[in-house]
Structure formats: C-alpha cells, structure tokens
Amino acid sequence: MKRKKILIINGPNLNMLGLREPEIYGYETLEDICNKIKKRADELNVETEFYQSNIEGEIINAIHRSINDCSGIIINPGAYTHYSYAIHDAISSIKLPVIEVHISNIHKREEYRRRSVTAPACVGQICGLGSNGYIYALEELCHE
C-alpha cells in the first residue's frame, strides 16, 4: 500500500510567524510549525510536503500539482481565506480532501475576517487552536 502524502500549504504572511502580531499568532515560526507537523507525520508514517507562498497563483498551482501524488491537503490560505474565489475553485477542482486551518479564531476577529470563501470547498475547517490545528487536520486526513 502506498504511503499517504499530505501537502501543507501556507499562504501570505505566514512566513512572518513568530514576528507578526505574536499576541494573535504566538511566537512559533513557520519552521517551528512545520517541524512539529513533520514529527507527528513521522509517528503516523505519513509523508509531508510543505509549501508557502505570498502569491495567489502559486498557491493555485500547488493545489493543481497535488492531484497526482497527494492524499490530502491542509491549507492555511491566510488573508486569501476571505476573498479568493480562485483558491476556492482550485480546491473544488481536485478530488482530494482539504482541511482549512487557521491559527487564530477567525470568528472572533475583525468582521471581514469572519467569513471564509474557501472553507465551503473543504471537508472541514479548524481555527483558534494555534498550531495544534495543523496536527488535528493531519490526524483527520490520516483516517480518510
């Protein structure tokens, strides 16, 4: 049986974690979070691939490329969550389970951050649980 491979996509400004608004996002860097995910993935015998971009089209291309070698996707679209119908459509175009993750609770934030246009294309959304949300998403995709 082929080993599962999960693609973890992080969108704009997530490369600034640890520096960016630590009162909201904490002090973990994106590298810290990726290492935490990789450690849990190794325990689950799951392969991971990490991708971060501040560019919408590159995120869409990563989603499209995943269809041939991934079992699922964890995505934190960052600010694209609230207005990228293009990312929504890219997620909808693939036949893989996708879970949207947010470090902060977007529903307790500014009004414009409370709506996700990408979540309806996903099998689920996890928010407000810090970087552990990525781990919960990974564990869920391992049970798919």
N, CA, C and O atoms as a GROMACS GRO file, in nm:
protein
  576
    1MET      N    1   0.084  -0.118   0.000
    1MET     CA    2   0.000   0.000   0.000
    1MET      C    3   0.089   0.125   0.000
    1MET      O    4   0.185   0.134   0.076
    2LYS      N    5   0.056   0.218  -0.084
    2LYS     CA    6   0.133   0.341  -0.096
    2LYS      C    7   0.116   0.428   0.029
    2LYS      O    8   0.005   0.445   0.080
    3ARG      N    9   0.226   0.481   0.077
    3ARG     CA   10   0.226   0.569   0.193
    3ARG      C   11   0.154   0.700   0.159
    3ARG      O   12   0.176   0.758   0.053
    4LYS      N   13   0.070   0.746   0.250
    4LYS     CA   14  -0.002   0.870   0.229
    4LYS      C   15   0.095   0.987   0.227
    4LYS      O   16   0.196   0.988   0.297
    5LYS      N   17   0.061   1.086   0.144
    5LYS     CA   18   0.138   1.209   0.138
    5LYS      C   19   0.041   1.326   0.153
    5LYS      O   20  -0.057   1.336   0.080
    6ILE      N   21   0.070   1.413   0.249
    6ILE     CA   22  -0.015   1.528   0.276
    6ILE      C   23   0.064   1.655   0.242
    6ILE      O   24   0.177   1.674   0.285
    7LEU      N   25   0.000   1.740   0.163
    7LEU     CA   26   0.057   1.870   0.128
    7LEU      C   27   0.006   1.974   0.227
    7LEU      O   28  -0.114   1.984   0.250
    8ILE      N   29   0.097   2.049   0.285
    8ILE     CA   30   0.060   2.156   0.377
    8ILE      C   31   0.094   2.288   0.310
    8ILE      O   32   0.211   2.318   0.285
    9ILE      N   33  -0.010   2.367   0.282
    9ILE     CA   34   0.007   2.495   0.213
    9ILE      C   35  -0.019   2.608   0.311
    9ILE      O   36  -0.121   2.609   0.380
   10ASN      N   37   0.072   2.702   0.316
   10ASN     CA   38   0.056   2.823   0.396
   10ASN      C   39   0.062   2.944   0.304
   10ASN      O   40   0.151   2.957   0.221
   11GLY      N   41  -0.035   3.031   0.321
   11GLY     CA   42  -0.050   3.146   0.234
   11GLY      C   43   0.026   3.268   0.281
   11GLY      O   44   0.123   3.258   0.356
   12PRO      N   45  -0.020   3.385   0.235
   12PRO     CA   46   0.053   3.509   0.254
   12PRO      C   47   0.076   3.546   0.400
   12PRO      O   48  -0.011   3.530   0.486
   13ASN      N   49   0.196   3.595   0.423
   13ASN     CA   50   0.242   3.648   0.551
   13ASN      C   51   0.267   3.542   0.658
   13ASN      O   52   0.314   3.574   0.767
   14LEU      N   53   0.236   3.417   0.628
   14LEU     CA   54   0.261   3.313   0.728
   14LEU      C   55   0.410   3.284   0.743
   14LEU      O   56   0.453   3.224   0.842
   15ASN      N   57   0.490   3.325   0.646
   15ASN     CA   58   0.635   3.318   0.658
   15ASN      C   59   0.686   3.414   0.766
   15ASN      O   60   0.803   3.407   0.805
   16MET      N   61   0.601   3.504   0.813
   16MET     CA   62   0.638   3.603   0.915
   16MET      C   63   0.595   3.561   1.055
   16MET      O   64   0.609   3.639   1.150
   17LEU      N   65   0.544   3.440   1.069
   17LEU     CA   66   0.505   3.392   1.202
   17LEU      C   67   0.624   3.400   1.297
   17LEU      O   68   0.738   3.379   1.258
   18GLY      N   69   0.594   3.430   1.421
   18GLY     CA   70   0.698   3.448   1.522
   18GLY      C   71   0.733   3.594   1.540
   18GLY      O   72   0.772   3.638   1.648
   19LEU      N   73   0.718   3.670   1.432
   19LEU     CA   74   0.742   3.814   1.434
   19LEU      C   75   0.611   3.891   1.422
   19LEU      O   76   0.593   3.995   1.485
   20ARG      N   77   0.522   3.839   1.342
   20ARG     CA   78   0.398   3.907   1.308
   20ARG      C   79   0.295   3.892   1.421
   20ARG      O   80   0.256   3.780   1.454
   21GLU      N   81   0.253   4.000   1.479
   21GLU     CA   82   0.145   4.003   1.577
   21GLU      C   83   0.145   3.881   1.671
   21GLU      O   84   0.050   3.802   1.670
   22PRO      N   85   0.251   3.866   1.751
   22PRO     CA   86   0.258   3.748   1.838
   22PRO      C   87   0.143   3.739   1.938
   22PRO      O   88   0.114   3.630   1.987
   23GLU      N   89   0.079   3.850   1.969
   23GLU     CA   90  -0.036   3.846   2.059
   23GLU      C   91  -0.154   3.772   1.996
   23GLU      O   92  -0.244   3.727   2.066
   24ILE      N   93  -0.154   3.760   1.865
   24ILE     CA   94  -0.259   3.686   1.793
   24ILE      C   95  -0.209   3.549   1.750
   24ILE      O   96  -0.278   3.448   1.768
   25TYR      N   97  -0.089   3.544   1.693
   25TYR     CA   98  -0.039   3.422   1.630
   25TYR      C   99   0.064   3.346   1.712
   25TYR      O  100   0.103   3.235   1.676
   26GLY      N  101   0.110   3.404   1.824
   26GLY     CA  102   0.209   3.337   1.906
   26GLY      C  103   0.350   3.361   1.855
   26GLY      O  104   0.372   3.439   1.763
   27TYR      N  105   0.444   3.291   1.917
   27TYR     CA  106   0.586   3.311   1.887
   27TYR      C  107   0.647   3.199   1.804
   27TYR      O  108   0.765   3.205   1.770
   28GLU      N  109   0.568   3.097   1.772
   28GLU     CA  110   0.621   2.990   1.687
   28GLU      C  111   0.644   3.045   1.547
   28GLU      O  112   0.563   3.122   1.495
   29THR      N  113   0.754   3.006   1.487
   29THR     CA  114   0.780   3.042   1.348
   29THR      C  115   0.715   2.937   1.257
   29THR      O  116   0.672   2.831   1.303
   30LEU      N  117   0.708   2.969   1.130
   30LEU     CA  118   0.655   2.870   1.034
   30LEU      C  119   0.742   2.746   1.034
   30LEU      O  120   0.692   2.634   1.023
   31GLU      N  121   0.873   2.764   1.047
   31GLU     CA  122   0.964   2.650   1.054
   31GLU      C  123   0.934   2.564   1.177
   31GLU      O  124   0.936   2.441   1.169
   32ASP      N  125   0.907   2.628   1.292
   32ASP     CA  126   0.870   2.553   1.413
   32ASP      C  127   0.745   2.469   1.388
   32ASP      O  128   0.739   2.352   1.425
   33ILE      N  129   0.646   2.530   1.325
   33ILE     CA  130   0.520   2.459   1.298
   33ILE      C  131   0.542   2.344   1.202
   33ILE      O  132   0.490   2.235   1.223
   34CYS      N  133   0.620   2.367   1.097
   34CYS     CA  134   0.648   2.259   1.001
   34CYS      C  135   0.721   2.144   1.068
   34CYS      O  136   0.693   2.027   1.040
   35ASN      N  137   0.816   2.176   1.157
   35ASN     CA  138   0.888   2.069   1.229
   35ASN      C  139   0.793   1.991   1.319
   35ASN      O  140   0.806   1.869   1.331
   36LYS      N  141   0.700   2.060   1.382
   36LYS     CA  142   0.600   1.994   1.469
   36LYS      C  143   0.512   1.900   1.385
   36LYS      O  144   0.483   1.788   1.427
   37ILE      N  145   0.469   1.946   1.271
   37ILE     CA  146   0.386   1.864   1.181
   37ILE      C  147   0.466   1.743   1.133
   37ILE      O  148   0.415   1.631   1.132
   38LYS      N  149   0.591   1.767   1.092
   38LYS     CA  150   0.676   1.659   1.040
   38LYS      C  151   0.697   1.551   1.146
   38LYS      O  152   0.694   1.432   1.116
   39LYS      N  153   0.717   1.594   1.269
   39LYS     CA  154   0.737   1.497   1.378
   39LYS      C  155   0.613   1.408   1.394
   39LYS      O  156   0.624   1.286   1.405
   40ARG      N  157   0.496   1.469   1.395
   40ARG     CA  158   0.372   1.391   1.409
   40ARG      C  159   0.349   1.304   1.284
   40ARG      O  160   0.303   1.191   1.296
   41ALA      N  161   0.379   1.357   1.169
   41ALA     CA  162   0.363   1.280   1.045
   41ALA      C  163   0.452   1.156   1.047
   41ALA      O  164   0.410   1.048   1.004
   42ASP      N  165   0.574   1.170   1.096
   42ASP     CA  166   0.664   1.055   1.106
   42ASP      C  167   0.605   0.949   1.199
   42ASP      O  168   0.613   0.830   1.170
   43GLU      N  169   0.545   0.993   1.310
   43GLU     CA  170   0.481   0.900   1.402
   43GLU      C  171   0.364   0.826   1.336
   43GLU      O  172   0.336   0.711   1.366
   44LEU      N  173   0.297   0.896   1.245
   44LEU     CA  174   0.182   0.838   1.174
   44LEU      C  175   0.223   0.767   1.045
   44LEU      O  176   0.138   0.713   0.974
   45ASN      N  177   0.353   0.766   1.015
   45ASN     CA  178   0.405   0.708   0.892
   45ASN      C  179   0.343   0.771   0.767
   45ASN      O  180   0.302   0.702   0.674
   46VAL      N  181   0.337   0.903   0.769
   46VAL     CA  182   0.280   0.981   0.660
   46VAL      C  183   0.388   1.074   0.607
   46VAL      O  184   0.462   1.136   0.684
   47GLU      N  185   0.397   1.084   0.476
   47GLU     CA  186   0.490   1.176   0.413
   47GLU      C  187   0.427   1.316   0.408
   47GLU      O  188   0.306   1.329   0.389
   48THR      N  189   0.507   1.418   0.425
   48THR     CA  190   0.456   1.555   0.417
   48THR      C  191   0.536   1.635   0.316
   48THR      O  192   0.654   1.609   0.293
   49GLU      N  193   0.469   1.731   0.257
   49GLU     CA  194   0.534   1.829   0.170
   49GLU      C  195   0.484   1.965   0.215
   49GLU      O  196   0.364   1.984   0.235
   50PHE      N  197   0.575   2.060   0.232
   50PHE     CA  198   0.539   2.193   0.281
   50PHE      C  199   0.557   2.295   0.170
   50PHE      O  200   0.654   2.291   0.094
   51TYR      N  201   0.462   2.387   0.164
   51TYR     CA  202   0.466   2.491   0.062
   51TYR      C  203   0.411   2.620   0.121
   51TYR      O  204   0.305   2.620   0.183
   52GLN      N  205   0.483   2.729   0.100
   52GLN     CA  206   0.436   2.860   0.144
   52GLN      C  207   0.457   2.958   0.030
   52GLN      O  208   0.562   2.959  -0.035
   53SER      N  209   0.355   3.041   0.006
   53SER     CA  210   0.368   3.146  -0.094
   53SER      C  211   0.282   3.265  -0.054
   53SER      O  212   0.177   3.250   0.008
   54ASN      N  213   0.329   3.381  -0.092
   54ASN     CA  214   0.253   3.503  -0.076
   54ASN      C  215   0.177   3.538  -0.203
   54ASN      O  216   0.114   3.644  -0.212
   55ILE      N  217   0.182   3.448  -0.301
   55ILE     CA  218   0.126   3.476  -0.433
   55ILE      C  219   0.011   3.378  -0.462
   55ILE      O  220   0.030   3.256  -0.463
   56GLU      N  221  -0.106   3.432  -0.487
   56GLU     CA  222  -0.227   3.353  -0.507
   56GLU      C  223  -0.211   3.248  -0.617
   56GLU      O  224  -0.245   3.131  -0.597
   57GLY      N  225  -0.160   3.288  -0.731
   57GLY     CA  226  -0.146   3.194  -0.844
   57GLY      C  227  -0.054   3.078  -0.814
   57GLY      O  228  -0.077   2.966  -0.860
   58GLU      N  229   0.051   3.103  -0.735
   58GLU     CA  230   0.142   2.995  -0.698
   58GLU      C  231   0.073   2.895  -0.605
   58GLU      O  232   0.099   2.775  -0.614
   59ILE      N  233  -0.013   2.944  -0.517
   59ILE     CA  234  -0.090   2.854  -0.430
   59ILE      C  235  -0.184   2.768  -0.513
   59ILE      O  236  -0.197   2.648  -0.489
   60ILE      N  237  -0.249   2.829  -0.610
   60ILE     CA  238  -0.338   2.755  -0.701
   60ILE      C  239  -0.259   2.648  -0.776
   60ILE      O  240  -0.305   2.535  -0.788
   61ASN      N  241  -0.143   2.684  -0.828
   61ASN     CA  242  -0.060   2.586  -0.898
   61ASN      C  243  -0.020   2.470  -0.807
   61ASN      O  244  -0.019   2.355  -0.851
   62ALA      N  245   0.012   2.498  -0.681
   62ALA     CA  246   0.047   2.391  -0.586
   62ALA      C  247  -0.072   2.298  -0.563
   62ALA      O  248  -0.055   2.176  -0.556
   63ILE      N  249  -0.190   2.355  -0.552
   63ILE     CA  250  -0.311   2.273  -0.536
   63ILE      C  251  -0.329   2.183  -0.658
   63ILE      O  252  -0.354   2.064  -0.643
   64HIS      N  253  -0.316   2.239  -0.777
   64HIS     CA  254  -0.331   2.161  -0.900
   64HIS      C  255  -0.227   2.050  -0.909
   64HIS      O  256  -0.260   1.938  -0.948
   65ARG      N  257  -0.103   2.079  -0.874
   65ARG     CA  258   0.005   1.979  -0.882
   65ARG      C  259  -0.018   1.862  -0.786
   65ARG      O  260   0.034   1.752  -0.808
   66SER      N  261  -0.095   1.883  -0.681
   66SER     CA  262  -0.112   1.780  -0.577
   66SER      C  263  -0.193   1.660  -0.623
   66SER      O  264  -0.186   1.554  -0.560
   67ILE      N  265  -0.269   1.675  -0.730
   67ILE     CA  266  -0.366   1.570  -0.764
   67ILE      C  267  -0.304   1.435  -0.797
   67ILE      O  268  -0.371   1.332  -0.784
   68ASN      N  269  -0.180   1.432  -0.840
   68ASN     CA  270  -0.121   1.306  -0.881
   68ASN      C  271  -0.043   1.234  -0.773
   68ASN      O  272  -0.019   1.113  -0.784
   69ASP      N  273  -0.003   1.306  -0.668
   69ASP     CA  274   0.081   1.237  -0.570
   69ASP      C  275   0.046   1.262  -0.423
   69ASP      O  276   0.119   1.218  -0.334
   70CYS      N  277  -0.063   1.331  -0.397
   70CYS     CA  278  -0.102   1.358  -0.259
   70CYS      C  279  -0.232   1.289  -0.222
   70CYS      O  280  -0.317   1.262  -0.307
   71SER      N  281  -0.246   1.262  -0.093
   71SER     CA  282  -0.368   1.201  -0.041
   71SER      C  283  -0.463   1.304   0.017
   71SER      O  284  -0.582   1.277   0.037
   72GLY      N  285  -0.411   1.423   0.045
   72GLY     CA  286  -0.492   1.529   0.102
   72GLY      C  287  -0.410   1.655   0.120
   72GLY      O  288  -0.288   1.654   0.103
   73ILE      N  289  -0.479   1.763   0.154
   73ILE     CA  290  -0.414   1.892   0.171
   73ILE      C  291  -0.462   1.957   0.300
   73ILE      O  292  -0.581   1.951   0.334
   74ILE      N  293  -0.369   2.019   0.370
   74ILE     CA  294  -0.400   2.110   0.480
   74ILE      C  295  -0.363   2.248   0.429
   74ILE      O  296  -0.250   2.270   0.384
   75ILE      N  297  -0.456   2.341   0.434
   75ILE     CA  298  -0.428   2.475   0.383
   75ILE      C  299  -0.465   2.583   0.484
   75ILE      O  300  -0.573   2.582   0.542
   76ASN      N  301  -0.372   2.674   0.502
   76ASN     CA  302  -0.400   2.798   0.573
   76ASN      C  303  -0.386   2.907   0.467
   76ASN      O  304  -0.274   2.952   0.440
   77PRO      N  305  -0.497   2.950   0.408
   77PRO     CA  306  -0.488   3.046   0.299
   77PRO      C  307  -0.455   3.188   0.343
   77PRO      O  308  -0.444   3.277   0.259
   78GLY      N  309  -0.437   3.211   0.473
   78GLY     CA  310  -0.410   3.346   0.520
   78GLY      C  311  -0.523   3.439   0.478
   78GLY      O  312  -0.640   3.401   0.481
   79ALA      N  313  -0.488   3.560   0.440
   79ALA     CA  314  -0.588   3.659   0.401
   79ALA      C  315  -0.669   3.618   0.279
   79ALA      O  316  -0.780   3.667   0.258
   80TYR      N  317  -0.614   3.528   0.197
   80TYR     CA  318  -0.691   3.481   0.080
   80TYR      C  319  -0.819   3.408   0.121
   80TYR      O  320  -0.912   3.394   0.041
   81THR      N  321  -0.823   3.363   0.246
   81THR     CA  322  -0.942   3.297   0.300
   81THR      C  323  -1.067   3.378   0.274
   81THR      O  324  -1.173   3.322   0.247
   82HIS      N  325  -1.055   3.508   0.283
   82HIS     CA  326  -1.172   3.596   0.286
   82HIS      C  327  -1.217   3.646   0.150
   82HIS      O  328  -1.324   3.706   0.139
   83TYR      N  329  -1.136   3.622   0.046
   83TYR     CA  330  -1.177   3.675  -0.084
   83TYR      C  331  -1.130   3.597  -0.206
   83TYR      O  332  -1.162   3.637  -0.318
   84SER      N  333  -1.056   3.489  -0.189
   84SER     CA  334  -1.004   3.421  -0.307
   84SER      C  335  -1.097   3.311  -0.357
   84SER      O  336  -1.089   3.195  -0.315
   85TYR      N  337  -1.184   3.350  -0.445
   85TYR     CA  338  -1.269   3.252  -0.511
   85TYR      C  339  -1.185   3.165  -0.604
   85TYR      O  340  -1.224   3.052  -0.636
   86ALA      N  341  -1.070   3.216  -0.647
   86ALA     CA  342  -0.981   3.137  -0.732
   86ALA      C  343  -0.924   3.018  -0.654
   86ALA      O  344  -0.916   2.907  -0.708
   87ILE      N  345  -0.886   3.039  -0.528
   87ILE     CA  346  -0.838   2.926  -0.446
   87ILE      C  347  -0.955   2.833  -0.415
   87ILE      O  348  -0.938   2.711  -0.417
   88HIS      N  349  -1.072   2.887  -0.386
   88HIS     CA  350  -1.192   2.804  -0.367
   88HIS      C  351  -1.211   2.713  -0.488
   88HIS      O  352  -1.230   2.593  -0.472
   89ASP      N  353  -1.205   2.771  -0.606
   89ASP     CA  354  -1.227   2.693  -0.728
   89ASP      C  355  -1.118   2.589  -0.750
   89ASP      O  356  -1.147   2.479  -0.798
   90ALA      N  357  -0.994   2.622  -0.715
   90ALA     CA  358  -0.885   2.525  -0.728
   90ALA      C  359  -0.908   2.406  -0.636
   90ALA      O  360  -0.890   2.291  -0.676
   91ILE      N  361  -0.949   2.433  -0.512
   91ILE     CA  362  -0.980   2.325  -0.418
   91ILE      C  363  -1.095   2.241  -0.470
   91ILE      O  364  -1.092   2.118  -0.463
   92SER      N  365  -1.197   2.307  -0.522
   92SER     CA  366  -1.314   2.235  -0.575
   92SER      C  367  -1.280   2.150  -0.696
   92SER      O  368  -1.349   2.052  -0.725
   93SER      N  369  -1.175   2.187  -0.768
   93SER     CA  370  -1.142   2.117  -0.893
   93SER      C  371  -1.067   1.987  -0.871
   93SER      O  372  -1.053   1.907  -0.963
   94ILE      N  373  -1.019   1.964  -0.750
   94ILE     CA  374  -0.944   1.841  -0.723
   94ILE      C  375  -1.031   1.745  -0.642
   94ILE      O  376  -1.126   1.787  -0.575
   95LYS      N  377  -0.999   1.621  -0.649
   95LYS     CA  378  -1.077   1.520  -0.578
   95LYS      C  379  -1.001   1.470  -0.455
   95LYS      O  380  -0.995   1.350  -0.429
   96LEU      N  381  -0.944   1.564  -0.381
   96LEU     CA  382  -0.872   1.530  -0.259
   96LEU      C  383  -0.938   1.598  -0.141
   96LEU      O  384  -0.994   1.707  -0.156
   97PRO      N  385  -0.934   1.536  -0.024
   97PRO     CA  386  -0.986   1.604   0.095
   97PRO      C  387  -0.891   1.718   0.135
   97PRO      O  388  -0.770   1.701   0.140
   98VAL      N  389  -0.950   1.832   0.162
   98VAL     CA  390  -0.874   1.951   0.202
   98VAL      C  391  -0.934   2.003   0.332
   98VAL      O  392  -1.055   2.017   0.345
   99ILE      N  393  -0.847   2.031   0.428
   99ILE     CA  394  -0.890   2.090   0.555
   99ILE      C  395  -0.827   2.227   0.567
   99ILE      O  396  -0.705   2.242   0.553
  100GLU      N  397  -0.910   2.327   0.593
  100GLU     CA  398  -0.863   2.463   0.614
  100GLU      C  399  -0.828   2.482   0.761
  100GLU      O  400  -0.904   2.442   0.850
  101VAL      N  401  -0.712   2.542   0.786
  101VAL     CA  402  -0.664   2.563   0.922
  101VAL      C  403  -0.630   2.710   0.941
  101VAL      O  404  -0.574   2.775   0.852
  102HIS      N  405  -0.664   2.763   1.059
  102HIS     CA  406  -0.624   2.897   1.100
  102HIS      C  407  -0.573   2.891   1.242
  102HIS      O  408  -0.633   2.827   1.328
  103ILE      N  409  -0.463   2.957   1.267
  103ILE     CA  410  -0.403   2.960   1.400
  103ILE      C  411  -0.494   3.035   1.497
  103ILE      O  412  -0.516   2.990   1.610
  104SER      N  413  -0.546   3.148   1.453
  104SER     CA  414  -0.636   3.228   1.538
  104SER      C  415  -0.781   3.188   1.510
  104SER      O  416  -0.810   3.122   1.410
  105ASN      N  417  -0.869   3.228   1.598
  105ASN     CA  418  -1.011   3.205   1.576
  105ASN      C  419  -1.064   3.319   1.490
  105ASN      O  420  -1.092   3.428   1.540
  106ILE      N  421  -1.078   3.292   1.361
  106ILE     CA  422  -1.120   3.397   1.268
  106ILE      C  423  -1.259   3.450   1.300
  106ILE      O  424  -1.293   3.562   1.261
  107HIS      N  425  -1.338   3.372   1.370
  107HIS     CA  426  -1.475   3.414   1.403
  107HIS      C  427  -1.481   3.512   1.519
  107HIS      O  428  -1.586   3.569   1.548
  108LYS      N  429  -1.368   3.532   1.587
  108LYS     CA  430  -1.360   3.628   1.697
  108LYS      C  431  -1.280   3.752   1.658
  108LYS      O  432  -1.249   3.836   1.742
  109ARG      N  433  -1.247   3.761   1.530
  109ARG     CA  434  -1.160   3.870   1.484
  109ARG      C  435  -1.243   3.977   1.413
  109ARG      O  436  -1.366   3.980   1.427
  110GLU      N  437  -1.177   4.062   1.339
  110GLU     CA  438  -1.246   4.169   1.267
  110GLU      C  439  -1.354   4.110   1.177
  110GLU      O  440  -1.343   3.997   1.130
  111GLU      N  441  -1.457   4.188   1.156
  111GLU     CA  442  -1.572   4.141   1.078
  111GLU      C  443  -1.531   4.081   0.942
  111GLU      O  444  -1.581   3.976   0.903
  112TYR      N  445  -1.440   4.148   0.872
  112TYR     CA  446  -1.401   4.099   0.739
  112TYR      C  447  -1.326   3.966   0.744
  112TYR      O  448  -1.316   3.897   0.642
  113ARG      N  449  -1.272   3.930   0.860
  113ARG     CA  450  -1.200   3.802   0.872
  113ARG      C  451  -1.292   3.686   0.911
  113ARG      O  452  -1.248   3.571   0.912
  114ARG      N  453  -1.415   3.714   0.943
  114ARG     CA  454  -1.504   3.609   0.994
  114ARG      C  455  -1.563   3.520   0.886
  114ARG      O  456  -1.616   3.413   0.917
  115ARG      N  457  -1.554   3.561   0.763
  115ARG     CA  458  -1.611   3.483   0.653
  115ARG      C  459  -1.501   3.419   0.572
  115ARG      O  460  -1.406   3.486   0.530
  116SER      N  461  -1.512   3.291   0.549
  116SER     CA  462  -1.419   3.218   0.464
  116SER      C  463  -1.490   3.181   0.335
  116SER      O  464  -1.593   3.113   0.337
  117VAL      N  465  -1.435   3.225   0.223
  117VAL     CA  466  -1.491   3.184   0.094
  117VAL      C  467  -1.427   3.054   0.047
  117VAL      O  468  -1.475   2.991  -0.048
  118THR      N  469  -1.318   3.012   0.112
  118THR     CA  470  -1.250   2.889   0.073
  118THR      C  471  -1.302   2.767   0.150
  118THR      O  472  -1.298   2.655   0.098
  119ALA      N  473  -1.349   2.786   0.272
  119ALA     CA  474  -1.394   2.674   0.356
  119ALA      C  475  -1.505   2.590   0.292
  119ALA      O  476  -1.503   2.468   0.309
  120PRO      N  477  -1.601   2.649   0.220
  120PRO     CA  478  -1.705   2.564   0.160
  120PRO      C  479  -1.652   2.460   0.061
  120PRO      O  480  -1.721   2.362   0.031
  121ALA      N  481  -1.532   2.481   0.009
  121ALA     CA  482  -1.474   2.384  -0.083
  121ALA      C  483  -1.397   2.274  -0.008
  121ALA      O  484  -1.352   2.177  -0.069
  122CYS      N  485  -1.382   2.291   0.123
  122CYS     CA  486  -1.304   2.198   0.205
  122CYS      C  487  -1.396   2.100   0.279
  122CYS      O  488  -1.515   2.124   0.293
  123VAL      N  489  -1.336   1.990   0.326
  123VAL     CA  490  -1.414   1.895   0.406
  123VAL      C  491  -1.436   1.946   0.547
  123VAL      O  492  -1.527   1.900   0.617
  124GLY      N  493  -1.352   2.041   0.591
  124GLY     CA  494  -1.368   2.097   0.724
  124GLY      C  495  -1.276   2.214   0.746
  124GLY      O  496  -1.189   2.245   0.665
  125GLN      N  497  -1.296   2.279   0.859
  125GLN     CA  498  -1.216   2.394   0.898
  125GLN      C  499  -1.184   2.382   1.047
  125GLN      O  500  -1.270   2.347   1.127
  126ILE      N  501  -1.059   2.410   1.081
  126ILE     CA  502  -1.015   2.412   1.220
  126ILE      C  503  -0.955   2.550   1.244
  126ILE      O  504  -0.866   2.594   1.171
  127CYS      N  505  -1.005   2.619   1.347
  127CYS     CA  506  -0.949   2.751   1.375
  127CYS      C  507  -0.947   2.777   1.525
  127CYS      O  508  -1.026   2.721   1.602
  128GLY      N  509  -0.853   2.863   1.564
  128GLY     CA  510  -0.846   2.907   1.702
  128GLY      C  511  -0.772   2.815   1.795
  128GLY      O  512  -0.772   2.838   1.916
  129LEU      N  513  -0.708   2.711   1.745
  129LEU     CA  514  -0.639   2.616   1.832
  129LEU      C  515  -0.488   2.624   1.816
  129LEU      O  516  -0.415   2.530   1.850
  130GLY      N  517  -0.441   2.737   1.765
  130GLY     CA  518  -0.298   2.755   1.744
  130GLY      C  519  -0.244   2.657   1.642
  130GLY      O  520  -0.316   2.608   1.555
  131SER      N  521  -0.116   2.629   1.654
  131SER     CA  522  -0.054   2.536   1.558
  131SER      C  523  -0.103   2.394   1.575
  131SER      O  524  -0.084   2.311   1.485
  132ASN      N  525  -0.167   2.362   1.687
  132ASN     CA  526  -0.223   2.228   1.704
  132ASN      C  527  -0.331   2.198   1.600
  132ASN      O  528  -0.357   2.081   1.571
  133GLY      N  529  -0.393   2.300   1.545
  133GLY     CA  530  -0.492   2.280   1.440
  133GLY      C  531  -0.435   2.203   1.322
  133GLY      O  532  -0.504   2.120   1.262
  134TYR      N  533  -0.310   2.229   1.288
  134TYR     CA  534  -0.245   2.155   1.179
  134TYR      C  535  -0.232   2.007   1.214
  134TYR      O  536  -0.251   1.920   1.130
  135ILE      N  537  -0.199   1.980   1.340
  135ILE     CA  538  -0.184   1.841   1.385
  135ILE      C  539  -0.318   1.769   1.380
  135ILE      O  540  -0.326   1.655   1.335
  136TYR      N  541  -0.424   1.835   1.426
  136TYR     CA  542  -0.557   1.773   1.422
  136TYR      C  543  -0.600   1.748   1.279
  136TYR      O  544  -0.661   1.644   1.249
  137ALA      N  545  -0.569   1.840   1.190
  137ALA     CA  546  -0.602   1.822   1.048
  137ALA      C  547  -0.524   1.704   0.990
  137ALA      O  548  -0.580   1.622   0.916
  138LEU      N  549  -0.397   1.695   1.024
  138LEU     CA  550  -0.315   1.584   0.977
  138LEU      C  551  -0.371   1.450   1.024
  138LEU      O  552  -0.383   1.355   0.946
  139GLU      N  553  -0.404   1.443   1.152
  139GLU     CA  554  -0.459   1.319   1.207
  139GLU      C  555  -0.590   1.282   1.139
  139GLU      O  556  -0.615   1.165   1.111
  140GLU      N  557  -0.673   1.380   1.112
  140GLU     CA  558  -0.800   1.353   1.043
  140GLU      C  559  -0.776   1.301   0.901
  140GLU      O  560  -0.841   1.206   0.858
  141LEU      N  561  -0.684   1.364   0.829
  141LEU     CA  562  -0.658   1.319   0.692
  141LEU      C  563  -0.596   1.180   0.688
  141LEU      O  564  -0.607   1.109   0.588
  142CYS      N  565  -0.531   1.140   0.795
  142CYS     CA  566  -0.475   1.005   0.802
  142CYS      C  567  -0.584   0.900   0.818
  142CYS      O  568  -0.562   0.782   0.789
  143HIS      N  569  -0.700   0.941   0.863
  143HIS     CA  570  -0.813   0.848   0.881
  143HIS      C  571  -0.904   0.844   0.760
  143HIS      O  572  -0.995   0.761   0.753
  144GLU      N  573  -0.881   0.933   0.662
  144GLU     CA  574  -0.966   0.938   0.541
  144GLU      C  575  -0.954   0.810   0.463
  144GLU      O  576  -1.018   0.795   0.359
   0.00000   0.00000   0.00000
